[in-house]
Amino acid sequence: MKKILVIGGGFAGCARAHLMSMESGWDVTFVEAAAFLGAGIRTQIYGGHPHSFGPRHFLTPREDIYEYLNAIVPLRSCEDHEFLSYVKDDECFYSYPIHRDDIQLMPEKKQIEKELTDINQAELQLLDKDEANKLTDKEVRQLNSAHKAKNFEEFWTYSIGETLYKKFVKDYSEKMWLIDDNKLIDDFAWSPKGYTIKEGGRQAWDSAISAYPHAKNGYDDYFDISTQDVTVLVSTFIEKFDIPNKTVTINGESLKFDVIVSTISPDKLFESCHGELPYVGRDLQLIVLPVEFALPEHIYFIYYSGKETHTRVVEYKKFTQHESPTTLISIETPSDRNKHYPLPFESEKAKAKKYFDEMPDGVFSIGRAGSYHYNVDIDDTIAHAMKVRDALKS
């Protein structure tokens, strides 16, 4: 029987352990440093309210991944949910993604419309006439952004114009990544929640399934079910890695495996020999309020796009549907104290690749931290685990 080691007890690790436990011929050992599985997605209780570290709704464009998770942890739709963004200078809340109808409410509406028109005209000049006639204004702006952008600031200004960029994106992104200038960001394909003007409905997600577990304990049953047929070692630290030989040291004992699947930062596997990979974290302040709901109907998040230190407020009951005369909100503030989000810099991606290149056959690095990609959600971690399963079958 072949031996596989799974490192890290978040969603990526649990998905990998579960998929391998379903295959015959594998002896799976699962190692997690914390005292529980699920990492930040594990349900906690504060003031009687269930919550996780930040909102963890399930988003995916893939039916097969939805069906996989839904069969284990039944899901209900969250497709009605909307975001707001607070623009302090306007003293106003607007829909986010930026909605076409809201532009008419903005003080700079004429300037914004001119900028959007100029963007379209500039891109149309580069297109074949027949091709241009087939595209919507939104598609033209997307092409304009993709063709010209060299950094994150250009990516947005070439799509929505300078005024909307400064109103919604500039300060938010700089505080989110703890940087002084968005031009430093040269990896911008991850840019979230759409970078063009939205029309029609105001739902935040209309190109993906949006869902959340029915269970009061959120995804917790998945973590237990996915690891019930494997050896689970929680509160356990790996003292030494010898990745070329697929060997680790735990409690002074050297253990060799046929396959290692890691979900932790890849630099940790090699004692940061190519340099430490940087991340940005989040500080979470939880507040119980003496009202049944704090945010308007359908509003799950409010983003703060100015120079406030916090980035967003979340009301958990919108996801959990917890019944209570009070409500729980969280205020998120970017921090360097926790490692949650890989930095979107090409130089850091190149550094991460050096670690990936050190990994021999039979060693996989998956999940948000393991792949060193910011834009990795629950569905992506399951997809990563499925890809490893298929690779081991071939």
C-alpha positions in Angstrom: 0.0 0.0 0.0 1.3 3.4 -1.0 1.7 6.1 1.7 0.6 9.7 1.2 1.1 12.7 3.5 -1.3 15.6 3.4 0.1 18.8 5.1 -2.4 21.4 6.3 -5.9 21.1 7.6 -7.8 23.7 5.6 -10.2 23.0 2.7 -7.5 22.1 0.3 -6.0 19.5 2.6 -9.3 18.0 3.6 -10.4 17.7 0.0 -7.1 16.0 -0.9 -7.4 13.6 2.0 -11.0 12.8 1.1 -10.4 12.1 -2.6 -7.4 9.9 -1.8 -9.3 8.0 0.9 -11.9 7.1 -1.7 -9.2 5.4 -3.8 -8.0 1.9 -3.0 -4.3 1.3 -2.3 -3.5 4.4 -0.4 -2.6 4.9 3.3 -3.3 8.6 4.0 -1.7 10.5 6.9 -3.0 14.0 7.6 -1.0 16.6 9.6 -2.3 19.9 11.0 -0.6 22.2 13.4 -3.8 23.6 14.9 -6.0 21.7 17.3 -8.8 21.4 14.7 -9.4 21.0 11.0 -10.9 23.6 8.7 -8.5 26.5 9.4 -10.3 29.9 9.0 -13.4 28.2 7.5 -14.1 26.3 10.7 -17.3 27.6 12.4 -16.7 29.6 15.6 -19.2 31.1 18.0 -19.2 34.7 19.3 -22.1 36.1 21.3 -24.2 33.0 20.4 -23.6 33.7 16.6 -21.9 31.2 14.3 -19.2 32.7 12.1 -15.9 31.9 10.4 -12.8 34.0 9.8 -14.4 36.2 7.3 -17.3 35.2 5.1 -16.9 31.9 3.4 -19.7 31.5 0.9 -19.1 28.9 -1.8 -18.7 30.2 -5.3 -18.0 28.2 -8.4 -18.8 28.2 -12.2 -18.4 24.4 -12.2 -21.4 22.2 -11.7 -19.3 19.1 -10.9 -17.5 20.8 -8.0 -20.9 22.1 -6.7 -22.4 18.6 -6.9 -19.3 17.1 -5.1 -19.6 19.4 -2.1 -23.4 19.5 -2.1 -23.5 15.7 -1.7 -21.5 15.9 1.5 -22.6 19.3 2.9 -26.0 20.3 1.5 -25.9 23.8 0.2 -28.6 26.5 -0.3 -28.5 29.4 -2.7 -27.0 32.8 -1.9 -27.5 34.1 -5.4 -29.5 37.1 -4.2 -26.7 38.7 -2.3 -25.3 42.1 -3.1 -22.4 44.3 -2.2 -22.3 48.0 -1.4 -19.3 50.3 -1.5 -19.1 53.4 0.7 -17.5 56.4 -1.0 -16.7 58.9 1.7 -16.2 62.0 -0.5 -19.7 61.5 -1.9 -21.2 60.5 1.5 -23.0 57.8 -0.4 -23.3 54.0 -0.8 -23.1 52.6 -4.3 -23.5 49.1 -5.6 -20.4 47.1 -6.2 -19.5 45.9 -8.8 -20.0 49.5 -10.1 -23.5 49.7 -11.6 -24.3 51.7 -14.7 -27.4 53.2 -13.1 -25.4 54.5 -10.1 -23.2 56.7 -12.4 -26.1 59.0 -12.8 -26.1 59.6 -9.0 -22.4 60.6 -8.9 -21.3 64.3 -8.9 -18.8 63.6 -11.7 -21.3 61.8 -13.9 -20.5 63.8 -17.0 -16.7 63.3 -16.6 -17.2 59.6 -16.0 -19.4 59.2 -19.1 -16.8 61.0 -21.2 -14.0 58.8 -19.9 -16.0 55.7 -20.7 -16.7 56.9 -24.2 -13.0 57.8 -24.8 -12.0 54.3 -23.6 -14.3 52.7 -26.1 -13.3 54.9 -29.0 -9.6 54.3 -28.3 -10.0 50.6 -28.4 -12.4 50.5 -31.4 -9.7 52.2 -33.5 -7.5 49.1 -33.0 -10.2 46.7 -34.0 -11.4 45.5 -37.3 -14.8 47.2 -38.1 -16.7 43.9 -38.4 -15.2 42.7 -35.2 -15.9 45.9 -33.4 -19.6 45.8 -34.4 -20.0 42.5 -32.7 -18.8 43.7 -29.3 -20.7 45.4 -26.5 -19.3 48.5 -24.8 -18.3 46.3 -21.8 -16.4 43.8 -24.0 -14.6 46.7 -25.7 -13.4 48.1 -22.3 -12.3 44.6 -21.3 -10.2 44.4 -24.4 -8.8 47.8 -23.8 -7.7 46.9 -20.3 -6.2 43.6 -21.4 -4.3 45.0 -24.4 -2.6 48.0 -22.7 -2.3 47.5 -19.0 1.2 47.0 -17.5 0.1 47.3 -13.8 -2.9 47.2 -11.6 -3.7 50.9 -11.9 -3.6 50.8 -15.7 -5.7 47.6 -15.7 -8.5 49.5 -14.0 -8.2 52.9 -15.6 -8.2 51.4 -19.1 -11.4 49.7 -18.2 -13.5 52.1 -16.1 -11.6 55.4 -16.4 -9.6 57.5 -13.9 -12.5 58.9 -12.0 -14.2 55.6 -11.1 -10.8 54.1 -10.4 -10.0 56.8 -7.9 -13.5 56.6 -6.4 -13.8 52.8 -5.9 -10.4 51.1 -6.4 -7.3 53.2 -5.7 -7.3 53.7 -2.0 -9.0 50.4 -1.3 -6.4 48.3 -3.2 -3.5 50.2 -1.6 -4.7 49.6 1.9 -5.7 46.0 1.1 -2.2 45.2 0.0 -0.4 47.6 2.5 1.3 49.4 -0.4 1.8 53.0 -1.3 1.2 52.7 -5.1 -1.0 50.3 -7.1 1.6 50.6 -9.9 3.7 48.2 -7.9 1.1 45.4 -8.6 2.1 43.8 -11.9 0.1 40.7 -11.6 -3.5 41.8 -12.0 -5.3 39.0 -13.8 -6.8 38.0 -10.4 -8.6 41.4 -10.1 -11.8 40.5 -8.3 -15.6 41.0 -8.8 -15.5 42.2 -12.3 -13.6 45.2 -13.6 -16.2 46.7 -15.9 -19.5 48.5 -15.5 -22.4 46.2 -14.4 -25.8 46.5 -16.0 -29.1 44.8 -15.1 -29.4 43.1 -11.8 -27.4 44.2 -8.8 -26.4 40.7 -7.5 -22.7 40.5 -6.9 -22.3 37.2 -8.7 -24.2 36.3 -11.8 -21.6 34.1 -13.6 -21.2 31.6 -10.8 -23.1 29.5 -8.4 -23.3 31.2 -5.0 -24.2 29.0 -2.0 -23.7 28.4 1.7 -24.3 25.2 3.8 -27.7 24.6 5.4 -26.1 23.3 8.5 -25.7 25.6 11.5 -22.1 24.6 11.8 -21.3 25.6 8.2 -18.8 23.4 6.5 -17.6 21.6 9.7 -19.2 18.3 8.8 -17.2 18.2 5.6 -13.9 18.4 7.5 -15.0 15.5 9.7 -16.4 13.4 6.9 -13.5 14.0 4.5 -10.9 12.7 7.1 -12.8 9.9 8.8 -10.9 7.2 6.9 -7.4 8.6 7.3 -4.9 9.0 10.1 -5.4 12.6 11.4 -2.7 14.2 13.5 -3.8 17.6 14.9 -1.7 19.8 17.1 1.2 18.3 15.3 4.2 20.1 13.9 6.6 18.9 11.2 10.1 19.5 12.6 12.1 18.9 9.4 11.4 18.6 5.7 13.4 16.5 3.3 11.3 17.1 0.2 13.7 15.6 -2.4 13.4 12.3 -0.5 9.7 12.8 0.4 10.6 12.5 4.1 9.5 14.5 7.1 10.4 14.4 10.8 7.5 14.3 13.4 8.1 13.9 17.1 11.7 13.1 16.4 10.8 10.2 14.0 11.8 10.3 10.3 8.8 9.2 8.1 9.1 8.5 4.4 6.1 8.8 2.0 5.4 7.9 -1.6 3.5 11.1 -2.2 3.4 14.4 -0.3 0.6 17.0 -0.8 1.2 20.3 0.9 -1.2 23.2 1.3 1.2 25.4 3.3 3.4 28.1 1.8 6.0 26.4 -0.4 9.0 28.3 1.1 8.4 26.4 4.4 9.1 23.1 2.7 12.7 24.3 1.9 13.6 26.5 4.9 13.0 29.6 2.7 16.2 28.9 0.8 15.1 31.2 -2.0 13.7 33.8 0.3 10.5 34.1 2.4 7.3 34.5 0.4 5.3 37.5 1.6 1.6 37.6 2.5 -1.0 40.1 3.7 -3.2 39.1 6.6 -6.5 40.4 8.1 -7.4 41.5 11.6 -11.0 40.8 12.4 -13.0 42.7 15.0 -16.3 41.1 15.9 -19.2 43.2 17.2 -22.7 42.1 18.3 -25.3 44.8 17.7 -28.8 45.0 19.5 -30.8 44.8 16.2 -32.0 41.8 14.3 -30.3 43.0 11.1 -27.8 45.8 10.6 -27.5 45.8 6.8 -30.3 46.3 4.2 -32.0 43.2 2.7 -29.7 41.3 0.3 -26.6 43.3 1.4 -24.0 40.9 2.7 -20.9 43.1 2.5 -20.1 46.8 2.6 -16.7 47.8 1.2 -15.0 51.0 2.3 -13.2 52.5 -0.7 -11.5 55.4 1.0 -8.6 55.9 3.4 -10.3 54.3 6.3 -8.1 51.7 7.8 -10.8 49.0 7.4 -11.7 47.4 4.1 -15.1 45.9 4.7 -18.0 45.1 7.1 -19.7 41.7 6.9 -23.0 40.6 8.5 -22.8 36.9 9.2 -26.5 36.2 9.5 -27.0 36.9 5.8 -24.9 33.7 5.2 -25.7 31.6 8.2 -29.4 32.5 8.5 -28.9 32.3 12.3 -32.0 33.4 14.1 -31.5 35.9 16.9 -32.8 39.3 18.0 -29.2 40.5 17.8 -26.7 40.4 14.9 -23.0 39.8 14.5 -20.9 41.9 12.2 -17.1 41.9 11.6 -14.8 44.7 10.6 -11.8 43.6 8.5 -8.5 45.5 8.6 -5.4 44.5 6.5 -2.6 43.4 8.7 0.9 42.0 8.5 0.3 39.7 11.5 -1.3 36.9 9.6 -0.5 35.1 6.4 -3.6 34.8 4.3 -3.2 36.4 0.9 -0.2 35.9 -1.4 1.0 39.2 -2.8 0.2 39.8 -6.5 3.7 40.6 -7.6 5.4 38.9 -10.6 8.7 38.9 -8.6 7.1 36.9 -5.8 5.4 34.5 -8.2 8.8 34.0 -9.8 10.3 33.3 -6.3 7.5 30.8 -5.6 8.2 29.0 -8.9 11.8 28.4 -7.7 10.3 26.4 -4.9 7.9 24.5 -7.2 10.9 23.7 -9.5 12.6 22.1 -6.4 9.7 19.6 -5.9 10.3 16.1 -7.3 7.6 14.0 -8.9 5.1 12.9 -6.3 5.2 16.2 -4.4 2.3 18.6 -5.0 1.6 22.1 -3.6 -2.1 23.1 -3.7 -4.6 25.6 -2.2 -4.2 29.4 -1.9 -1.0 29.3 0.1 0.4 26.2 -1.6 -0.1 27.5 -5.1 0.9 31.0 -4.0 -2.1 32.5 -5.9 -4.5 35.1 -4.3 -7.5 34.2 -6.4 -8.1 30.8 -5.0 -11.4 30.0 -3.3 -13.1 26.9 -1.9 -14.0 25.6 -5.3 -10.5 26.1 -6.6 -9.0 24.1 -3.7 -11.3 21.2 -4.5 -10.3 21.5 -8.2 -6.7 21.4 -7.2 -7.3 18.2 -5.2 -9.1 16.6 -8.1 -6.2 17.5 -10.4 -3.8 15.8 -8.0 -6.0 12.7 -7.9 -6.1 12.5 -11.7 -2.4 13.0 -11.9 -1.8 10.1 -9.5 -4.1 7.9 -11.5 -2.3 8.5 -14.8 
